[in-house]
Amino acid sequence: MILSITLLVGITLYAIYYYDKTYCNSERQLVIKKYLKNDIQDIKKKVTNSRKKASAVNVAETPTVVQEPPQRTSLASEDEDILADIIENGALIMEQTHLKKIITGEHTWELRTSKFKKSGFIGLVEKGSKQICGYAKIAGYHGPLDKEELKLSKGKHGVLAKDYNAKDFKRVNAIELSHVVVFPKAIDYDHKPGAVIWVKIGEQPDVVHQLRNMI
């Protein structure tokens, strides 16, 4: 409303100014010109302020949209195979110290009392954590290993001589692991009673869903 009145006054002063300029060129023209110049500046300021206020209101009223990271609905063929293997095979529970060395590549063999019939990819679980921290591929099996073979392969499994030379030592079969991958965030799972060596993955759909997003 104020802006409209100011514009109307400005138009009126312009009309008087041009009338005097055409017919009189009097001193009054100079006075009107002075006021007209001031009015034009005032109009520009008011228009600018009005636009700033309107812009601020629009920004304040516009809701902030937070985009969620896209969920992976499909995997590449190779990743689908990895996920299928882990679901089929489950996750191997390993001692913390040795698991860390498998992850870093310092060791590649995991010694067990017997061989498994599993092949392909498996999940990796640190004993007592109730979390799947990554996965690896079963590259092969070795054994049963005698004392000499255990000695020669110590760099692969890391078991000390005092341990494998003990009479009750039975972990003479090695699982060779390769293609080790560690998840940026470990996946929690429900640890069922009786799960001592392997954790079944396929029975826990929420875990499978998280694996799909991690692989």
C-alpha positions as CSV (number, residue, x, y, z in Angstrom):
1,M,0.0,0.0,0.0
2,I,2.8,2.4,1.0
3,L,4.7,1.5,-2.1
4,S,1.6,2.3,-4.3
5,I,1.1,5.7,-2.8
6,T,4.8,6.5,-3.2
7,L,4.7,5.5,-6.8
8,L,1.6,7.7,-7.3
9,V,3.3,10.7,-5.7
10,G,6.3,10.1,-7.9
11,I,4.2,10.1,-11.1
12,T,2.5,13.3,-10.1
13,L,5.8,15.1,-9.4
14,Y,7.1,13.9,-12.8
15,A,4.0,15.4,-14.5
16,I,4.4,18.7,-12.7
17,Y,8.2,18.7,-13.5
18,Y,7.7,18.2,-17.2
19,Y,4.9,20.8,-17.4
20,D,7.1,23.4,-15.7
21,K,10.0,22.4,-17.9
22,T,8.0,22.8,-21.1
23,Y,6.2,26.0,-20.2
24,C,7.9,27.8,-17.4
25,N,11.4,26.5,-16.6
26,S,10.9,28.3,-13.3
27,E,12.7,28.0,-10.0
28,R,9.8,25.7,-8.9
29,Q,11.0,23.2,-11.5
30,L,14.4,22.9,-9.7
31,V,12.7,22.4,-6.4
32,I,10.4,19.7,-7.8
33,K,13.4,18.1,-9.5
34,K,15.2,17.9,-6.2
35,Y,12.3,16.3,-4.4
36,L,11.7,14.0,-7.4
37,K,15.3,12.7,-7.3
38,N,14.9,12.0,-3.6
39,D,11.5,10.2,-4.2
40,I,13.1,8.0,-6.9
41,Q,15.8,6.9,-4.5
42,D,13.2,6.2,-1.8
43,I,11.2,4.1,-4.2
44,K,14.3,2.1,-5.3
45,K,15.1,1.4,-1.6
46,K,11.6,0.4,-0.8
47,V,11.4,-1.9,-3.8
48,T,14.7,-3.5,-2.9
49,N,13.7,-4.0,0.7
50,S,10.4,-5.5,-0.3
51,R,12.1,-8.0,-2.6
52,K,14.5,-9.0,0.2
53,K,11.7,-9.6,2.6
54,A,9.8,-11.7,0.1
55,S,12.9,-13.7,-0.6
56,A,13.5,-14.3,3.1
57,V,9.9,-15.5,3.6
58,N,10.2,-17.9,0.8
59,V,13.4,-19.4,2.2
60,A,11.9,-19.7,5.6
61,E,8.8,-21.4,4.3
62,T,10.6,-23.8,2.1
63,P,11.1,-27.1,4.0
64,T,14.6,-28.6,4.1
65,V,14.6,-31.9,2.3
66,V,17.1,-34.5,3.6
67,Q,17.7,-37.2,1.0
68,E,18.2,-40.7,2.3
69,P,21.0,-42.7,0.8
70,P,19.6,-45.0,-1.9
71,Q,19.1,-48.6,-0.9
72,R,20.6,-51.3,-3.1
73,T,17.8,-53.3,-4.6
74,S,19.9,-55.3,-6.9
75,L,23.5,-56.5,-7.1
76,A,25.9,-57.3,-9.9
77,S,26.0,-60.9,-10.9
78,E,29.3,-61.6,-9.1
79,D,28.0,-59.9,-5.9
80,E,24.8,-62.0,-6.1
81,D,27.0,-65.1,-6.2
82,I,29.0,-64.0,-3.1
83,L,25.8,-63.3,-1.2
84,A,24.3,-66.6,-2.2
85,D,27.4,-68.4,-1.0
86,I,27.4,-66.7,2.4
87,I,23.7,-67.5,2.8
88,E,24.3,-71.1,1.9
89,N,27.6,-71.6,3.9
90,G,27.1,-69.3,6.8
91,A,29.8,-67.4,8.8
92,L,32.8,-69.0,10.4
93,I,33.5,-68.2,14.1
94,M,37.2,-67.5,14.7
95,E,39.4,-66.5,17.6
96,Q,40.0,-62.8,17.7
97,T,43.8,-62.9,17.4
98,H,43.9,-65.2,14.5
99,L,41.0,-63.5,12.7
100,K,42.9,-60.2,12.8
101,K,45.9,-61.8,11.1
102,I,43.7,-63.3,8.5
103,I,42.2,-59.9,7.8
104,T,45.6,-58.3,7.5
105,G,46.9,-61.0,5.3
106,E,49.6,-62.1,7.7
107,H,48.0,-65.6,7.8
108,T,46.0,-67.4,5.2
109,W,45.2,-70.7,6.9
110,E,42.7,-71.4,9.6
111,L,43.4,-74.8,11.4
112,R,40.5,-77.0,12.3
113,T,40.0,-80.5,13.6
114,S,38.2,-81.6,10.4
115,K,37.7,-80.5,6.8
116,F,34.4,-78.9,5.7
117,K,32.4,-79.6,2.6
118,K,31.8,-75.9,2.0
119,S,33.2,-74.0,-0.9
120,G,32.9,-70.4,-2.2
121,F,32.5,-67.4,0.1
122,I,31.8,-67.4,3.8
123,G,31.1,-64.8,6.5
124,L,33.7,-64.0,9.2
125,V,32.8,-63.7,12.9
126,E,35.0,-62.8,15.8
127,K,34.3,-65.2,18.6
128,G,32.0,-63.7,21.3
129,S,31.2,-60.6,19.3
130,K,27.9,-61.7,17.8
131,Q,28.8,-59.7,14.7
132,I,29.7,-60.5,11.1
133,C,32.8,-58.3,10.4
134,G,33.4,-59.4,6.8
135,Y,33.7,-62.3,4.4
136,A,36.4,-64.4,2.6
137,K,36.6,-67.1,-0.1
138,I,37.6,-70.7,0.7
139,A,40.6,-71.1,-1.7
140,G,41.1,-74.8,-0.7
141,Y,41.7,-77.3,2.1
142,H,45.0,-78.9,3.3
143,G,45.6,-81.9,5.5
144,P,45.5,-83.8,7.6
145,L,48.9,-82.2,8.3
146,D,51.7,-84.0,10.2
147,K,54.1,-82.3,12.5
148,E,56.7,-81.6,9.8
149,E,54.0,-80.1,7.5
150,L,52.7,-77.9,10.4
151,K,56.2,-76.7,11.0
152,L,56.9,-75.8,7.3
153,S,53.6,-74.0,7.0
154,K,53.8,-72.1,10.3
155,G,54.0,-68.8,8.3
156,K,50.5,-69.5,6.9
157,H,48.7,-70.6,10.1
158,G,50.8,-69.0,12.9
159,V,50.4,-71.8,15.4
160,L,53.4,-72.2,17.7
161,A,55.5,-75.4,17.9
162,K,54.7,-75.9,21.5
163,D,51.0,-76.0,20.6
164,Y,51.0,-78.3,17.5
165,N,53.6,-80.6,19.2
166,A,51.2,-81.2,22.1
167,K,49.7,-84.6,22.4
168,D,46.2,-83.3,22.4
169,F,46.6,-81.1,19.4
170,K,43.9,-82.0,16.8
171,R,43.6,-79.0,14.5
172,V,45.6,-80.6,11.7
173,N,43.3,-79.6,8.8
174,A,43.7,-76.2,7.2
175,I,41.1,-74.0,5.5
176,E,42.9,-71.6,3.1
177,L,41.2,-68.2,2.8
178,S,41.5,-65.5,0.2
179,H,39.7,-62.4,-1.1
180,V,39.2,-61.2,2.4
181,V,36.8,-58.2,2.7
182,V,36.1,-56.2,5.9
183,F,32.8,-54.4,6.3
184,P,32.9,-50.7,7.2
185,K,30.5,-51.5,10.0
186,A,30.0,-55.0,11.5
187,I,26.6,-56.6,11.2
188,D,24.8,-57.8,14.4
189,Y,23.1,-61.2,14.3
190,D,21.1,-63.3,16.7
191,H,23.5,-66.0,18.1
192,K,21.5,-69.2,18.3
193,P,22.3,-71.8,21.0
194,G,24.7,-74.5,19.6
195,A,26.4,-72.2,17.1
196,V,30.0,-73.0,18.0
197,I,31.7,-73.1,14.6
198,W,29.2,-71.8,12.0
199,V,26.5,-69.1,12.2
200,K,23.6,-69.8,9.9
201,I,22.8,-66.6,7.8
202,G,19.8,-67.7,5.8
203,E,17.6,-68.0,8.8
204,Q,17.9,-64.3,9.6
205,P,16.3,-62.1,6.9
206,D,17.4,-58.8,8.5
207,V,21.0,-60.0,8.4
208,V,20.7,-61.0,4.8
209,H,19.3,-57.5,4.0
210,Q,22.2,-55.8,5.7
211,L,24.7,-58.1,3.9
212,R,23.1,-57.1,0.6
213,N,23.8,-53.5,1.3
214,M,27.4,-54.2,2.4
215,I,28.6,-56.5,-0.4
